C-alpha cells in the first residue's frame, strides 16, 4: 500500500504541474514569441524549443527532487490510510500521459523508419565532402532531406543533383548538415513525446524558425544566400511539395508560406543575421551553480516538509 500510495502521489503531482504549465505555455507563448522577434532566428528557435519542453522538465524536476523524497522520508510506512479517489484518478492520468507520450514517439519513429527504408532502396553513396554521409536516391521527391538521429544521413535525389549548380548544391547540403548539427530530428521526436492539445501553433513557429536558422547557418555571404534561394526555387519545381515526414528535415516542404518567407529572407540576406559565437567565462556558470546549490541545501529540508504537507492534503 505504501508503494501504491507513493506512486499515486508522485504521478498526481507530475500531471498537475505538467498540465498547468502546458496550459500556461499554450496560452502565452505567442506574446513572448512576438517580443523576441528582434533576436537572431537561431536563438528564437532554441527559445521556442526550450519553451515547449519547459512543462515536462519542470514537472519531472519537481516530482523527482521534492515529491518523491518528501514522501519517502516523511510518510509513515505502517499507516493504514485509504487512498482517495482524486489522487488515484490523477495518478492514473499521469501514468496514461506517459504511456501516450511514449507510444506517440514510438509510432513516429516507426513511420519514419519505414519511409526512410523505402526511400533508400538501391541508394548509392555520394562523394560530397559533407560532414555526414550523403546518399543518392532514385526518387525525385524528396529532393534533399536529413534523416536519422543516431546515424544521420542526407538523402539527395538524382534529379536534384543534376539540376543544381555546384554552389547551389553546396549551400543546400550545408542547410541539411545544419539540421543534423542542431539535432532537429531528435527535437521533433521529443515534441512527439510531449504532445499536448493547443501546442500546434508553438510547434509550427518552432518549425519555421529552425528552417530559417538552418538557412542562416548554411551561408556566409550574399552570394551563397542567393545560391540557396535558387536551390529552393528550383527544387520546389520538381514535384508537388509534400507535408513534412516524421523525424526528417526536408529542404523543400510545405507549407508554401514558410518557403516563400525563407526565399525572401535569403534574397535580402545581410551579415547582421549571422550570430557570432557567444563568449562566456566558465566562472560565471560555476558561480551561479554554487549559489544555487547553496540556496538549495539551506532550504531543502524545509521545502520537503511543505511539499509533504501539500501531498498529505492531496491524499485526503
N, C-alpha and C positions, 0 to 999 in steps of 0.2 A: 504493500500500500504506500509506503514511503516513496519508493521509486516512481510509482504511477503518479502520486501527487506532485513530486518534483518535476516530472516531465510535463504534466499539465500546466503547472505554474510557469515553467520556462517557455513553453510554446505559447502560452497566453500572453506573456509579456512581449515576446517577439512579434506576434501577429498584431497586437495593439500598436506597438511603436512603428512597425513597418507600414501598416495601413494608414496610420495618422500622418506619417511623414510622406508617404507616397501621395496621399490626397493633397497635402500642402504643396509638394513639388508640382503635381499636376495642375494645380490652380494658379501657382505663382511663377512658374518658370518663364513664361513669356515676358513678363515685366523685367525680370533680371536679364533675359536674353537681349531685349531692346536696349537696356542700359549698357551692355557690353559690346555693342556693335562697333565701336571705335577701336576695339582691341584687335590685334592681329588674329587672323582667322584660325591659325593653329591653336592659339590659346582659347579661342571661343569653342573649338571642337573639344579640346581637353576639358574645359569647364563644363560643357553640356554633358559629357560622358560622366564626369565626377558627380554632377547633379543627379544624373539618372541612377547612379549606383549608391548615392547617399543614403536612401532609406534602408537598403539591405545592410550596408556596412554598419550604420549606426545601430540598427536593431540587433545585429549579431554581436556587436561590442557590448551593448548594454546587457544583453542576455548572458553572454559568456563571462563578463567581468564583474557583474553585480548580482544579477538574479540567481544564477546557479550557485556562486559561493555563499551568498546570504542564506539560501535555503539549506545548503549542506552544513553550514556552520551553526546556524541558529534555530533550525527546525528540529523539534524533538523527534527521535526515531520511533519511540513507542507510543506516540499519541494516537488515540482512536478517534479520529476526526473525519466525518464524512466529506466527500468531495462534492462541492456544489455543482449545479448544472452550468453556471456561467463559465467557470474555469475549464470544465470538461469540454464544453462546446468550443471555447476559444482555443484550447489546446488541440482539439481535433482539427479546427480550422487552420491552425499553424502548421500541423503535420501535412494536411492536404495541400496547403500552399507550397510547401517544399517539394512534395511529390509532383505537383503540377509543374513547377519550375523545372525540375529535373527531366520530366517527361517531355516538356516542350523543347528544351535544349537538345535532348537526345533525338527527338524527331527531326529537328532542324539539321542536326549533324548527319543523320541517316539520309535525308533528302539530298543534302549537299554531296555526300559521298556517292550516291547513285548517279547524280547528274554529272559529276566530275568524271566518274568512271566511263560514262557514255561519251563524254567529250574527248577523253584521252585515248580512246581506242585507236591503235595504229599511229599514235603521236610520235614525233621524232624530235630529238634534242636539237636546239639551235645554238650555234656559237655566237653569243651576243656580247659577252664581256660584262653582263649584268651581275649584280651581287647574289641573285638567286637563279636557279635553273629555269630555262625558257624552253617550252615545248611547242612545236608546230602541230596544229590540229587540222583535220580535214574540213571541219565545219566552217562556214562563213561567219556565223554568229554563235557565240560572242567573238568579236574581233580581237579583243585583248582583255584578259581578266587575271587577277591574282587569286589563287586558290590555296587552300590548306592552312593549317595552324601550326602543327608540329613540324611538318616538312613543306614549307610554302613553295609554290611554283607559279610561274607566269605562263599562261596559255595564249598562244598567238596563232591566229588563223592564217592560212596561206594567202588568202585574198587580201588581208590587211597588210601582210608583209610585202606583197608585190605592189600595193597601192601607195604606200608611204615612201617619202624620200628618207635618206639616211638620218637627217636631222629630226624629222618628224618621228621616225621610229625610235630614235634615241630618247627624245623627251617623253614619248608615250611610255616607253619601258621605265623611265625614271619615275613616272607617275605611279605605276604599279609597284615598283620597288618601295616607294614611299609608303604605300599602304602596308606592305609587308613589315617595314621597319616600325611603323606605328602600331602594328598588331591589330589592325582594324577588324580582321576576321574573328579574332578572339573576342574583341569587344562586342561584335554582333552576336556571338554565341552567349556572352554574359547577359546581353539585353533579352535574349530569348528566355534565359533563366529567370529574370526578374519581370517577366511580362505582367502588366497591371493595367486595368481599364483607365482610359484617359491620358495615356502616355504617348499616343501615336504622334501628336504634334511635336513633342520634345524629341522623339526619336527621328522624325523627318528633318527637324532643324539640325540635329547632330549629323545626320547622313549628308546633308548639303554642305555643312561646314567641313566635314572630314574630306569630302571630294575637293573642295577648294584648297584645303590645307595641303593635300597631295599635289595639286596643281602648282602651288607656290613652291613646294619642295623640289619639284621636277625641273624648274627653270631658274636660271641665274641672270638673265638679261632679257631685253625686249625681243631680240631675235629668237631666242628659244621659246619665249611665250607665244610668239606668232606661229612657230613650228607646232607647238602643242595645240593651239587653236585650230590650225589647219588639219591636224590629225583628227581632232574631234569632229570637225565638219565632214571630212572625207569618210571616216568610219561610220558615221551616222547614216550615210547613204548606202551602206552595204546591204541593209535589210531593215525590217521593222525593229524599232527599239523595244527590247524585251524588258519586262519588270525585273528588278534585282533578284538574283538567285540567292538562296540562303547561304550565308557564310562565304561569299565570294565578293570581290571588289572589281567590277567591270569598268573599263574605261568609258564605254558608251552604254547608257542605260536610261530608263525612264525615271522620273517624269521629265518631259521636254523642257519645262520651266527651269529646272536645275541645269540642264545642258546649255540653254541659252544664257543663263547668268554666268556660267563658267566661261563660255566663249567671250562674252562681253568683258569680263574681268581680265582675261588674257590679252585681248586686243588693247586694252588700256593699262597694261601692266606697268608698274614702276618699282624702283628699287626700295621704296619705303615699305613695301609689303613683306620684304624678307626680314625675318626676325633674327637678330644677332643672338648667338648663344649666350644665355644668361650666365653671369659670373658671380657666384655666391661663395662666400667663405664658409667652409665646413664648420667653423667655430660658431656661427650664428645658429645653425641647426642643432649643434651639440648643446649649446647654452639653453635653447628653447626646450630641448628634450629633458635636460637635467631639471629645469624649473618645473616642467610638467610632472616628472616623476616624483619630485619632492612634494609638490602640492597633492599629488595622488596618494603618496604614502602617509601624509599627515592626516588626511580626511577620509581615508579608505574605510577604516573600521566604523566610523560614524555613518558613512554612506550606506554600508551594508545593513546597519540597524534600521535606517529609514526605509531602505528597499524591502527588507523583511517585513516591516510593519505594513507597507503598502500591499505586499503579496498576501499577507495574512487577511487583510480586508478583502482582497480579491477572492480568496478561497471561501470565505464566509458568505 
